[in-house]
């Protein structure tokens, strides 16, 4: 646990007693604060009472007595409207903080030469894999590494800081909205595409929240920015610290075999598969065409390779857990980060190649004859599903759930790769209409989809892929994407498939 100083002997309101909230309460108490806890759910309040915390209805509390409100990232700060605790805190002049801000303040309270280094990762897609991959590479090289935040262990539940440690922290837009001083040594924005717009009041608010990861960095800190979308381009162009650009398009970084042209105006006009360029983004979300970011540093991610200055620096063809262009981008972020932290080239590449992968993210879960089953349940929006579909020439695709805005219309260019689609959940009928002449069937349930896809793939003969990449949230039929992925795994193994593990 990381004790949080600065509130000794003072009452701090904590609302929302999920993982981050109860952990924040423990860390505040360890630092000398008097946390006062509340949750709308009886189970959360009961757990807090069992641990000996003060549980008090914050709606009836005296807010003039609170030093701060620590808000769960699940409670809205601004949209669709502020949570009632936020209204009460603001009326009383009480600052509203989150667990990442408490982490930042705990580190800042230490002498500068006693602080660990911090790597923070955010983005619409790829942040969890990038976080885990960076942690893996650093640990493989023998460093003291703690991985957590929005992935795995809550940040304040990680081990107490030591000067030799590196914290690798995934941060969400909700968490970043609640930061004011957070200043990672290396900050990463993987990519941007429309998501969580209801919580941020539109794309401008979402971009502003994500951009906060860079707001407090100093000139010698490092910012890694994915520039395959107009939003990343705009953010990179405005940063004054050291910027390293990551792109899937070689031309803005000098081409695959040549040097950069003096007339090349940088990253303007890049577009990834499915990501908007400065010219094609919706008018309500379009950025003004930005100036080019600083020249000189950048990596290109191509399927199976990471390149710099037109030369392959990491051949990923033997890395089973890093298939496709999107995983090459994750690898590029990890390589650039670990090198910026002082790791040598050979150790960085060795770590990439040995990465075992993450569950529910392009995870090979089984093989039945020549048919492989891939669990990409984490693909909860169309942009994430695009990365998976683009990784294979032909797939038997399982998709559906609670649809996001726009559905799968933006994936139309990849429909020729779909041998057949098996549609589940609330989105099934709408997805069927969008697929039109692309072969599909409405399976409704995941078990039915797996059975039908497995039979059709086996009948097709040869090496085939059955891919769960839903392009939807899971909440119509499952608790979360992990439960959906585990249900997929169970259905696959129930067919007699042999489990697969990365090697």
N, C-alpha and C positions, 0 to 999 in steps of 0.2 A: 504493500500500500504506500501511496505517496501522501504524507500529511500536508495539509494546506494551511499555511500560516496567514496572518494578516487579519484574522477575525477573532483573536483571543478574547474570551469572555463575552462575546457579543452573540446575539441571536441572529441566525441566518435561516430564512424560510427556504424550504426545499419542496418543490411540487413535482409529483410524478415519481413513483417509486419502482420503476423498472430497473434494469441493470445500471444505467448511468446515475440515476437518482439515489439509489440506496448506497452505491459506491461513493458518490459525492458526500453523502451524509457521514459515512464512516471516515472519509479523509478529512472533512472539516472538523469532526470531533477529535480526531487524532492530532489536529493542529491547534486545538484549544478553543474552537468555536462551540456554540450551543445550537446545534441544528434543530429546527422545528419542522416536522414533516407532515405532509398531507398528500393523499391520493384519492381520486374519485372511486377507486376500487377497494372493497373491503379486504381483499387478500393482501394488497400492498400495505395497508395500514396495520393489519395483523402482524405481518412480518416485521415491520418497524417496531411495534410494541414488544414483540418477542425479543428483539435485539436491545431493548431498553431505551429506545429513542423517545423523545417527546413527540407525541402525535396530537396535533391541534388543528381544528378546522380553520384554515387560513381565511375563509370568507368572513369569519367573525373575529379575527385577530387584530391586535393593535399594530398596524404597519409602521408607525413612527418608531417602533422599538427594533425594527429589523435593519441589519447592516447591508443585506443583499437578499435577492431572490435568486435561487439556483433553479432554473427551469428545465424540465425534461425536454429534449429535442423533439419529442413527439407532440408537444403542446405548441400551438401557433404563437409566434411572436408578433406578427403583423397581419397575416392574411389566413383565411378569408376575413377574420377579424381577430384582434389580440385576445389571447386567453384571459379569463377574468382575473387571474393572479397578476398578469402583466398590467392590466388597468389599475389594480389596487397599488401595485408597486410604483408605477409612474406617478400616480396621484400623490403618493407619499414621498416622492423623490428618492426611491430605493432603486439602486442599480440592478439590472437583470443580467445574470451571467449563466454560463453553461459549464459543463465539466472540462471542456478543452481550455477555457479561460482560466479555470482554477488550476489546471495543470501548468499553464504558462506562468501564472503567478507563483506557484510553488517553486518552479525552476528559477525564476527571476530573483527570488528571495535569497538564493545561494550566491556566494562569491563567484565572480565570473570564471575563475580558474577551476571551480569545483562543479561546474554545470556539465551535464552530458550534452551530446549533440542530438538534434531532433530532425527527423525527416518526416514531412507531412504530405499526404497524398489525398487529392480530391479529384472530381471529374464525374461526368454522367455515367460513363461505362469504363470498366477496366481497373477501377481503383483498388478493389479487393485483391485481384491477382497481382497487380503491381506492388501493393503493400507486402503481400506474402512473399513475392519473388525477391524483393529487396532484402527483406528479413532473412530469407534463406541464403542468399549469396553472402551476406555479411556474416551470418553464423557459420557458414561453411568455411569462411576464411579465418575463423577463430575469434571473432570479436564478441564482446558482450552485447547482446541485442535483446530488446524487449519490443514485441509487436502487439498492437492492440488499438483501442479507440472504437471506431465504428465497425471493426472486425474483431471477433473473438472477445478478448478481455477488455472491459472498460478501462480507459486510460489511467484513472486514478487507482485502479486495482493492480497496476503493474508494480514491479519491485521498486523500492526507494532508489532515487538516483545515486549514481557513482560517476566520477569524472570520466571513467573509461567507457561508459555505456553509450549506446546509440538507441534512441527510441524511434521506432518506425510506426507512425500513427496514421490510420485512415480517418479522414474527417468528412462528414457530410455537410451539405449546404445548410441544414438545420443547425448543426453544431457551430459552423462558421458564423452564422448570423448572431450567435451569442458570444462572440469573441471581441475583445478590444485591444489586447496587447500581445496576442499569440504571434511569435516571430520564429518560425522554424529556420534552421540552418540551411536546409534544402526543402523547397516547397515545389510540389508537382501538381499540375493541372493536366490530366490525361486527355480530355476532350470535352466538348460541350454540345449538347443537343437538347431540345425542349423536354423538360421533365419537372415534376413537382411545381408546375406553374401556379396551381391553386394556392400553394403555401407561400409563394413569393410575389404574387400579384402580377405575374407575367414574366416574359423572358428577361426583361431588363433587371427585375429584382433577383431572378435566379442567377444571372451573370454577376451581379453585384455581390451576392452572397459568396459565390465561388471565388471571386477575385480577392476576397478578404484574406485568403491564405497568403497573399503576397504583401499585404498592406504594411506590415511592420518590419519587413526584412531590411537589413542594412546593405550597404554597397558591396560588401564582401560576401554576402549570402548568395545562394544559388537558386534561380528560378528555372524550372524545367516546364516548358509549355508545349502541349500538342497544338500544332498550327494547321491541322487539316480542316478546320472550320473557321468561319468568319469571326466568331466570338473569341476563339483562342488567338487568332491573328491580332485582333484589336487589343486584347489584354497584353500580349507580348510586346506590342509596339509602344506601350505606355510605361513599361517597367524601366527603372534606372539601375537596378542591380544586375549582376551577371545573369544573362539569359542564355539558356540552351534550348534550342528548338528541336522538336521531334516531329517528323513528317513521314507520311507514306508516299509522298510525291518527290522524286529525286530532283526535279528541275529547279525548285526554289533554293536548294542547298548545293547547287553546282552541277547537277546531273550525275549519272552513274559513272561516267568515265572522264569528264572534263572539269575544268576549273570554272568557278563562278564568273559569269559575265559581268563586266563593269556596268552594263546597262540593266542588269536584273534588279528590279525594284522590290526584291524580298519576297515575302510570303503572301502578298495580296493576290486574291483570286484562286487560292488553293481550294479544292473541294475534295473531301473524302467520299468514299462510297456511301451515299445517303446523307452526308453532312452538307449543310448549306454553304455556298461560297458567298463572298461579299455581294455578288450580283444576283444570287438566286434565293437568298434568305427571304422569308415572308416580310412584306413591307413593314408590318408592325414590329418586327424583331430585327430589322436590318441595321447593321452598324454602318456608320460612315466609313468609307474606304480609308484604312489607317495607313500611316507611313510604315516603312519596313522596320522590323525590329533590328537590334544590333547585328551586324555582320560577324561572321567568323566561327560561330559555334553551332553545330547542329548534327543530328543523326537522321538517317533515312531507314525506315523499317520496311522491308519487303518480305513476302512469304519465305520463311526459312533463313533469313539473314538480317543482320544489322550492318549498315554501311556508314562510313564517315569519309568525306572527301572522295567519294566514288569508289572506295575500297571496302571489301567485306572485312569487318573486324570481328564478327561473331557469326559463324556458320551454325544455324539452328536446326539443320536437317535431321540431326540425330536426337533432338530434344523432343521426345514423344508428348510431353505435356505442354508444348508451346506451338501448336499447329496454327497456321493461318496468319494473315497480315496483322490482325489485331494483337495476337500474342507476340509477334515480332516487335510491335510498338511497345507492349509491356516490357519486353526484354530490353529495348532501347532505353526506356526510362530507367530500368534497373541498372543497366551497364553504366549509363551516364552518371547516375547517382552514386554508385559505389566507387567509381573512378574519382568523382569530385570529393569523396570522403577519404581518398588516399589509397584505395585498394589497387593492386597492380592488375594489369591487363589479363594475365593468365588466370589469376584467382577469380576475377570477375566472370570470365567466360566459363571456367569450370563450374562455378556456381549456377550459371544459367542452364548449362547442359544437364545438371543433376537434379533440377527442380522437379519435385514429384507432382505438382499441380494442386488445385483446390477442388474440393467436392462441389458439384453442381455448376461448374464452369468448364464447359468443353471436356467433361470427365468421361473417359471411356469406362463404362461400368460392366460390360459383358460382351461375349461373342457367342453366337449360335451358328455353327458352321462357318460360312463365309460372311455372315451378317454381323456388323458391329453396332453396338448401341451406345449413343453419346448423350450424356445428361448435361444439358445446358439450361437447367431450370432457372438459373440466375438471370437469364435474358428476359427481363420483365418489361421491355419496351422494344419497339421495332428496330431501333438503331443497334441494340445489343444483339437481336436475332440476326440482323444483317451480317454481323461479323462471323457468326457460325455458318450461316448459309453460304457465305462467300468462301468458306474454307474447304468446301467439297464440291466436286463437279456434279454430283447427283445425290439427292437425299430423299428418303421417305420421312416427311416432316410432320411432327406432332406439334400443334400450336393451339392457343386459345386460353381463355381464362377471363379475367376482368380487363377489357381493352383500355389502352391509353388513347388520348386524342389522336386522330388520324389513322388509327387502326394499323393495317399493314399496306396501305396504299403506296407508301414510299419504297416498298420492297418489290414492286412490279418488275423491275429490271432483272431480278433474281428468280422470278417464277419459272423460267426455262430450266433451272437447276432442280426443280421439285418434280421428282418422279410421281409422287402422289402426296397429298396432304391429308391429315387426320385431325379433325377439328373438335375441340372440347370446350366445355364451359360456356359462360355467358356470351363469348365472342363468336361462337361457332357459326351462327347464321350470317352475321355481318362479314366474317372472313370468307365464308363460302361465296357470298355475292361479289366480294372483291377478287377472289381467285378466278371466278367466271369459268373459262374453258380449261384452266389448269386442273388436272385430275385431282379430285378431292372427295372426301366422304365425311359426313357429320357423325362422329363417333360418340360425342357427348362426354363420356368418361375416359379417364386416362387408361384404365385397365383395358377397355375395349379398343382404344387407339393403339396401344402397344401390341395387343394380339393381332389386330388387323394389319398393322404395319409390318410386323415380323413375318406374317404369312406372305404378304405381297413381296417383301424384299427377298425372301427365300425362293419364291416362284420366279422372280426375275433372274436369278442365277448370278454367279460371279460375286465379286466383292461389293457389298452394299452397306449403306449407312442408314440406320434409323436414328433420327435426331429429334430429341425433345428440346426445342428452343421456342418457348411459348409466345414471345412478344407481348406478354400480358402479365398483369399481377395475378396472384394465386388465390385471392381471398374468397372467391365464389365457392371453391371446393376444398381448399386447404388452408391451414393456419398461416403458412408462409412459404416462400420458395424452397426452403430446405425440406419441409414436409412433402412438397410436390416432388422434389428430386428423389427423396427416399422412396416415395410411392412408385416412381418410375423404376428405380433400381429393383424394388421388390417384385414388380410386375415382370421385369426382364428376367430376373433369376428364377421366377416361378415357371417360366417357359422352358427352363433347363439350360439357360445360357451359362457359360463358364465365366466367372468374374475375371476382369482384367485389372492389372495394376501397372503403373508406369515403371519402367526400368531403364 
